[in-house]
Amino acid sequence: MSSFKDLRIVDNFYQSSSFFPMPTVCISTINPDGSLNVGTYSLCFPYYIAGKDRYAMLLECRNTSNTCMNIMRTHKCALNFITDEKATFREAVRLGFPGPSSDKMTDLKFKMEDGIADPTDKNRPQVMSDAYQVFECTWASELEGATKFKVEDIDDGHPGPYNDFNGITSKYGAHFILYIDKILMKEKYYNAIVNGVTKKDFPPIPVDYGYRDSTNFWYTQFPKLMKPIAEPIPAPKEIDISSIRYAADRCDDKIKFTDDALENFVKVPRPFLKTVLNGCIDWAKENNVELITSEHVKIINDKRKAEKNKK
Ligand SMILES: Cc1cc2nc3c(=O)[nH]c(=O)nc-3n(C[C@H](O)[C@H](O)[C@H](O)COP(=O)(O)O)c2cc1C
């Protein structure tokens, strides 16, 4: 007997068939007349996070929204991450009410300012001054040939045919893969990320639980008296050198490692060992080294750290 009930999965299952914690972003875009639009979105998550030449987010939105049509037209948007004050969330909910942009934007309570990606570009929207961070983005319209979709074809939704993951994806739905051009960070949180966070340095982020009971958007505030808790990962098991030697000897037929070089890798988690060893081999080939020593590993590590800091 399961300890769970089997719940029916219906449309908008993330808020109608489950409890799903979501971020809240107010997305700024440029309307056809050059004015600013701000719409509220929660279905906005990291998409390309590593191993590609660019980083990207994924946005899921109604294709009849101002935001969708503006992104299709201009390819640009800014994801403004809001803090959890009641007045801020109230304004986010007001900006989340469907309708013409001009209806809501005349009373905009958020202060806006130029972004940093390219303020001379007329398609680049301003960003929210009170956001704790902003991602300035460009739509990856080339993926899945999504440029074929035209705003003029959207009326009561889009007649199709539809794409699977980028552009118009159903009668009323759209997905946008958004390249991140710039991450703008408020100084306090910038310092926390660069110098190392403590429990005092986390921004107060609301958790959106979505639209429920056909009346309310439900969310939680960041509890003022509680602070984030750091839960350390399990201590890595030290693997003995013979298994590292086994892997190292199979990486390359010419380039070898001394025992003291391999001692440096005893704490490397097993799934990453081959990548680390191959990184050393690549460095050795570039530098005409045939026997990698502990000194070489230190040079390689310093180089890797310097490259990371440059990024
Ligand atoms: C907190 C919150 C989160 C929302 N998240 C989404 C979302 O992820 N996707 C979506 O299509 N609509 C979402 N909405 C509804 C949109 O805000 C709504 O469609 C609005 O009309 C969009 O504004 P726009 O037409 O100016 O783009 C959300 C609304 C609120 C208040």
The ligand as an SDF file (V2000), in Angstrom:
LIG
                    3D

 31 33  0  0  0  0  0  0  0  0999 V2000
    3.1580   35.8530   -9.5750 C   0  0  0  0  0  0  0  0  0  0  0  0
    2.7140   35.6240  -10.9900 C   0  0  0  0  0  0  0  0  0  0  0  0
    3.3370   34.6880  -11.7650 C   0  0  0  0  0  0  0  0  0  0  0  0
    2.9330   34.4590  -13.0920 C   0  0  0  0  0  0  0  0  0  0  0  0
    3.5990   33.5400  -13.8450 N   0  0  0  0  0  0  0  0  0  0  0  0
    3.2570   33.3590  -15.1280 C   0  0  0  0  0  0  0  0  0  0  0  0
    3.9940   32.4620  -15.9660 C   0  0  0  0  0  0  0  0  0  0  0  0
    4.9870   31.8750  -15.5500 O   0  0  0  0  0  0  0  0  0  0  0  0
    3.5900   32.2970  -17.2560 N   0  0  0  0  0  0  0  0  0  0  0  0
    2.5130   32.9760  -17.7620 C   0  0  0  0  0  0  0  0  0  0  0  0
    2.1760   32.8120  -18.9400 O   0  0  0  0  0  0  0  0  0  0  0  0
    1.8140   33.8490  -16.9930 N   0  0  0  0  0  0  0  0  0  0  0  0
    2.1670   34.0580  -15.7110 C   0  0  0  0  0  0  0  0  0  0  0  0
    1.4750   34.9520  -14.9520 N   0  0  0  0  0  0  0  0  0  0  0  0
    0.3600   35.6750  -15.5780 C   0  0  0  0  0  0  0  0  0  0  0  0
    0.9110   36.8360  -16.4210 C   0  0  0  0  0  0  0  0  0  0  0  0
    1.5060   37.7850  -15.5820 O   0  0  0  0  0  0  0  0  0  0  0  0
   -0.2440   37.4470  -17.2060 C   0  0  0  0  0  0  0  0  0  0  0  0
   -0.5000   36.6200  -18.3260 O   0  0  0  0  0  0  0  0  0  0  0  0
    0.0190   38.8810  -17.6410 C   0  0  0  0  0  0  0  0  0  0  0  0
   -1.0530   39.3260  -18.4120 O   0  0  0  0  0  0  0  0  0  0  0  0
    1.2950   39.0260  -18.4030 C   0  0  0  0  0  0  0  0  0  0  0  0
    1.5370   40.3820  -18.6410 O   0  0  0  0  0  0  0  0  0  0  0  0
    1.8920   40.8860  -20.1010 P   0  0  0  0  0  0  0  0  0  0  0  0
    0.6970   40.5960  -20.9850 O   0  0  0  0  0  0  0  0  0  0  0  0
    2.1290   42.3630  -19.9590 O   0  0  0  0  0  0  0  0  0  0  0  0
    3.0870   40.1190  -20.5370 O   0  0  0  0  0  0  0  0  0  0  0  0
    1.8610   35.1930  -13.6380 C   0  0  0  0  0  0  0  0  0  0  0  0
    1.2270   36.1620  -12.8410 C   0  0  0  0  0  0  0  0  0  0  0  0
    1.6580   36.3860  -11.5360 C   0  0  0  0  0  0  0  0  0  0  0  0
    0.9770   37.4300  -10.7150 C   0  0  0  0  0  0  0  0  0  0  0  0
  1  2  1  0
  2  3  1  0
  2 30  2  0
  3  4  2  0
  4  5  1  0
  4 28  1  0
  5  6  2  0
  6  7  1  0
  6 13  1  0
  7  8  2  0
  7  9  1  0
  9 10  1  0
 10 11  2  0
 10 12  1  0
 12 13  2  0
 13 14  1  0
 14 15  1  0
 14 28  1  0
 15 16  1  0
 16 17  1  0
 16 18  1  0
 18 19  1  0
 18 20  1  0
 20 21  1  0
 20 22  1  0
 22 23  1  0
 23 24  1  0
 24 25  2  0
 24 26  1  0
 24 27  1  0
 28 29  2  0
 29 30  1  0
 30 31  1  0
M  END
$$$$
